[in-house]
Amino acid sequence: MTKDLTRDIAAMIGSRICHDLISPVGAISNGVELLTMSTGDTSPELSLIAESVENANARVKFFRIAFGMASPGQMTGRKEMLSIFNAMATARLTYEWLPETDMLREEVKLACLMMLCIETALPRGGIIRISNDDGQWKICANSDRLDPSPDLWARLGAVTTTEGLKPSEVQFILAPLQADSLNRRISTHTDDSMLRLIA
C-alpha cells in the first residue's frame, strides 16, 4: 500500500509540474515564431533560441509521460513519441522510436524511464533505440564509450530505497517500480559496444 501510494504521489507531482510548464514554454515558442514572421529575422541567435525552446518543450512532454500519471487504458500515440524524440535529438544523442502502433501510456512510461537510465551511461552520446516485441520492451544503446554505473545498474532488477541516490538518478527507483506495477522485471545486458535493458 505504501509503495503504491508513494508511486502515485510522485506521478501526481510530475504531472503537476509538467502541466504548469507546458503553457509558458509553448508561449515562448509561439512568441519566437511570431517574431520571426513579423521581422523576417532568421539570425543564428534567434534560430538557437527557437531550437532550445523546441527541445525544452519536447523534454517537458517527455517528462510528463515518464514521471506523470498514467490512467488505466490511456493511450500514447506513435506520432506523439516520434515528434518528441525528433525534437529531443541533438548532434550528440539521437533516439529511434520503433513501435509501429499507439501504446498504453503505462507501458510507454516504463520505456521512457528505462531510456532515462540508459542515458546516464552515455557520456559522449550515441544512439538509443526503443522497441517493443510481443509486449516486451528493449531499450538498446550504441556508443563509442559506454559507462554504466554498476551500483545504479544493480538497482534495476528490484525495487530499492532512495539511499545513496542523487535527484538526477530517481529513474533508477521509478523504473523498477513501474515494471513491478506491470508484473515485470528489468534485466540488464552489457558488452563493449552496446547496453540493453529488457522488461
VMD Tcl script that draws the C-alpha trace (Angstrom):
set ca {
  {0.00 0.00 0.00}
  {2.78 2.44 0.97}
  {4.74 1.61 -2.19}
  {1.70 2.22 -4.41}
  {0.86 5.45 -2.60}
  {4.44 6.73 -2.93}
  {4.48 5.94 -6.64}
  {1.11 7.63 -7.21}
  {2.09 10.77 -5.29}
  {5.37 11.02 -7.24}
  {3.44 10.67 -10.51}
  {0.93 13.33 -9.48}
  {3.75 15.75 -8.64}
  {5.39 15.02 -12.00}
  {2.12 15.64 -13.85}
  {1.50 18.88 -11.97}
  {4.95 20.33 -12.65}
  {4.88 19.40 -16.35}
  {1.33 20.70 -16.75}
  {2.34 24.06 -15.30}
  {5.45 24.28 -17.50}
  {3.85 23.32 -20.81}
  {1.93 26.61 -21.20}
  {4.79 29.08 -20.63}
  {7.23 27.07 -22.76}
  {4.60 26.89 -25.50}
  {4.04 30.64 -25.22}
  {7.76 31.31 -25.66}
  {7.77 29.07 -28.73}
  {4.82 30.95 -30.21}
  {6.49 34.27 -29.43}
  {9.70 33.28 -31.22}
  {7.68 32.11 -34.24}
  {5.71 35.38 -34.38}
  {8.90 37.41 -34.04}
  {10.46 35.52 -36.94}
  {7.37 36.03 -39.11}
  {6.93 39.74 -38.32}
  {10.56 40.82 -38.61}
  {11.92 38.24 -41.03}
  {14.75 37.69 -38.55}
  {16.48 34.38 -39.26}
  {19.67 35.20 -37.38}
  {21.73 32.39 -35.78}
  {20.85 33.80 -32.36}
  {17.10 33.55 -32.93}
  {17.49 30.11 -34.52}
  {19.38 28.96 -31.43}
  {16.58 30.24 -29.18}
  {13.96 28.52 -31.35}
  {15.85 25.20 -31.25}
  {16.34 25.43 -27.48}
  {12.64 26.17 -26.90}
  {11.64 23.26 -29.15}
  {13.94 20.92 -27.24}
  {12.65 22.18 -23.87}
  {9.04 21.73 -24.99}
  {9.77 18.16 -26.09}
  {11.56 17.41 -22.83}
  {8.62 18.63 -20.75}
  {6.25 16.45 -22.79}
  {8.62 13.51 -22.35}
  {8.91 14.08 -18.59}
  {5.12 14.27 -18.35}
  {4.97 10.73 -19.76}
  {7.93 9.39 -17.79}
  {7.11 10.94 -14.41}
  {3.43 11.78 -14.67}
  {0.20 9.87 -14.12}
  {-0.78 7.02 -16.43}
  {-4.51 6.33 -16.16}
  {-5.71 2.76 -16.86}
  {-6.44 2.34 -20.56}
  {-4.90 5.71 -21.52}
  {-3.04 5.55 -24.85}
  {0.01 7.39 -26.13}
  {0.25 7.92 -29.87}
  {3.14 6.76 -32.03}
  {3.21 10.13 -33.82}
  {3.50 11.95 -30.50}
  {6.51 9.86 -29.46}
  {8.21 10.29 -32.84}
  {7.70 14.06 -32.58}
  {9.06 14.19 -29.03}
  {12.18 12.17 -29.78}
  {12.86 14.05 -33.01}
  {12.79 17.35 -31.09}
  {14.90 15.95 -28.24}
  {17.66 14.74 -30.55}
  {20.98 16.57 -30.56}
  {24.19 16.28 -32.56}
  {25.48 14.10 -29.74}
  {22.49 11.92 -28.88}
  {19.72 10.56 -31.11}
  {16.69 8.37 -30.49}
  {14.79 5.82 -32.56}
  {11.22 5.01 -31.50}
  {10.44 1.74 -33.30}
  {6.94 0.62 -32.15}
  {4.56 0.87 -35.11}
  {1.34 1.38 -33.16}
  {-0.06 3.52 -30.36}
  {0.75 2.06 -26.93}
  {-0.77 2.06 -23.47}
  {0.51 5.07 -21.52}
  {1.61 2.91 -18.57}
  {3.74 0.85 -20.99}
  {5.28 3.92 -22.61}
  {6.00 5.29 -19.14}
  {8.12 2.22 -18.38}
  {10.00 2.54 -21.68}
  {10.74 6.23 -21.02}
  {12.04 5.57 -17.51}
  {14.28 2.78 -18.81}
  {15.54 5.13 -21.51}
  {16.46 7.73 -18.90}
  {18.50 5.06 -17.13}
  {20.32 4.23 -20.38}
  {21.10 7.92 -20.99}
  {23.21 8.10 -17.82}
  {25.65 5.59 -19.31}
  {26.36 7.59 -22.49}
  {28.82 10.36 -21.51}
  {29.67 11.01 -25.17}
  {26.20 10.45 -26.52}
  {25.19 7.77 -29.00}
  {22.06 6.18 -30.43}
  {19.21 4.86 -28.29}
  {16.68 2.52 -29.91}
  {13.37 1.75 -28.21}
  {11.44 -1.28 -29.46}
  {8.58 -3.45 -28.25}
  {8.35 -7.05 -29.44}
  {5.44 -9.21 -28.27}
  {4.83 -6.94 -25.28}
  {8.48 -6.81 -24.20}
  {10.44 -3.56 -24.18}
  {14.02 -3.50 -25.42}
  {15.99 -0.30 -24.92}
  {19.36 -0.54 -26.68}
  {22.19 1.98 -26.80}
  {25.27 2.11 -29.02}
  {28.16 4.48 -28.42}
  {31.91 4.69 -28.77}
  {32.02 5.00 -24.99}
  {29.70 3.26 -22.56}
  {29.95 3.90 -18.83}
  {27.17 2.15 -16.90}
  {27.45 2.53 -13.13}
  {27.46 -0.93 -11.51}
  {25.72 0.44 -8.40}
  {22.92 2.02 -10.41}
  {22.55 -0.91 -12.80}
  {22.22 -3.28 -9.83}
  {19.13 -1.33 -8.68}
  {17.15 -2.05 -11.84}
  {16.39 -5.67 -11.02}
  {14.26 -4.89 -7.97}
  {12.55 -2.03 -6.14}
  {15.02 -0.28 -3.81}
  {15.13 2.73 -1.49}
  {16.41 6.24 -2.20}
  {19.52 5.75 -0.07}
  {22.65 6.82 -1.93}
  {20.81 8.23 -4.95}
  {21.05 11.74 -6.40}
  {17.90 13.51 -7.64}
  {19.20 13.07 -11.21}
  {19.12 9.29 -10.66}
  {15.50 8.99 -9.49}
  {14.66 6.94 -12.60}
  {16.60 4.04 -11.08}
  {13.87 3.82 -8.41}
  {10.91 4.66 -10.61}
  {11.72 2.27 -13.47}
  {11.69 -0.85 -11.26}
  {8.56 0.49 -9.51}
  {6.78 0.89 -12.85}
  {7.96 -2.52 -14.02}
  {6.68 -4.05 -10.78}
  {3.28 -2.42 -11.28}
  {3.09 -4.18 -14.67}
  {4.26 -7.50 -13.16}
  {7.57 -7.26 -14.99}
  {11.24 -7.21 -14.10}
  {14.03 -5.25 -15.77}
  {17.09 -7.21 -16.88}
  {20.38 -5.63 -17.97}
  {22.79 -6.73 -20.68}
  {26.11 -5.05 -21.43}
  {29.10 -5.54 -23.68}
  {31.84 -3.33 -25.10}
  {29.66 -1.57 -27.67}
  {26.06 -1.97 -26.53}
  {23.85 -1.59 -23.49}
  {20.43 -3.24 -23.40}
  {17.58 -3.07 -20.90}
  {14.72 -5.55 -21.30}
  {11.38 -5.67 -19.46}
}
mol new
graphics top color blue
foreach p $ca { graphics top sphere $p radius 0.5 }
foreach p [lrange $ca 0 end-1] q [lrange $ca 1 end] { graphics top cylinder $p $q radius 0.2 }
display resetview
